[in-house]
Amino acid sequence: MSQHTATAPPDGAALTDLLRPAVELLAGRRLAVLTGAGVSTDSGIPDYRGPASPPRRPMTYQQFVSDAAFRRTYWARNHVGWRHVDRTRPNPGHVALARMEARGVVGGVITQNVDRLHELAGSRTVVDLHGTYADVVCLTCGTRINRDALAVRLEALNPGFTEAVGAVADVEIAPDADAVIESTEGFRVADCERCGGILKPDIVYFGENVPRERVARAFALVDDAQALLVAGSSLTVLSGLRFVKHAAKTGKPVVILNRGTTRGDELADLRLDVGTSEALTALDDLLPAPDAAAGRPRT
């Protein structure tokens, strides 16, 4: 039977007490970790569905590929917003997960985020489920370029655009580097230099499928683990929820750390209403490495 716990933000000894049930479930087990936007909020990247998040309507894949006006709007907003995401840095939650991987507690991270902060923190086994903001792909010929290179081209095509919009700090930014700006009229979009095709961020849009190979790697991480830890995700979309369903179906303990309820609560053994940075940092201190003398951790 699922157990759910909600509490006010704890600190010190209160946090240790709150996490005790999680430690009892997870200690001695190698973990797969699924992260969502809530893990990156302390790095200055807002989430989509947190209790204090404003309503958002992300662009769909169908809109992007079928309408040049939608593409102009997206790239204009991204041209402003990606700079904010690019300069963010890992917070203590990212660092704690990297340390737990180094100690053998975490086998790998499946992230729904596109900010690459897990890699920057030192995590080595990361499945970027929805891609990353830092890569751009041509939908016609498959040519890949990095976002830095595209920024140079967009700046040349649209001199002074960013300055006219205003400082990034004054503009609302979404987790996928989409900036909310009033007008994108006149913005010029860069096409693929090789074939003239449509360039798209290597991000899985709403209405687009996650590549099968990426999904398979994520399922393999869950299958190779003895428990699943979810951090900072409301599990609203199936792309993340399916791993919770899979872990629960195969009898693996599921622990969720998230502000607010999630779509996976009924599948979890435990959900704690707690901030991920402090909770993951504490778990790094509280969870021992799986017992090497026993071969594989308990199942």
Secondary structure, DSSP 4 states (H G I P E B T S, - for coil): --EEEE-SPP-THHHHHHHHHHHHHHTTS-EEEEE-GGGTGGGT---SSSTTPPP--PPBHHHHHH-HHHHHHHHHHHHHHHHHHHT----HHHHHHHHHHHTTSEEEEEE--SS-HHHHHT-SSEEETTEEEEEEEETTT--EEEHHHHHHHHHHHSTTHHHHH--GGGSEE-TTS-EE-S--TTPPPPPPTTT---EEEEE--BT-PPPHHHHHHHHHHHHH-SEEEEES----SHHHHHHHHHHHHTT--EEEE-SS--TTGGG-SEEEE--HHHHHHHHHHHPPPP-GGGSSPP-
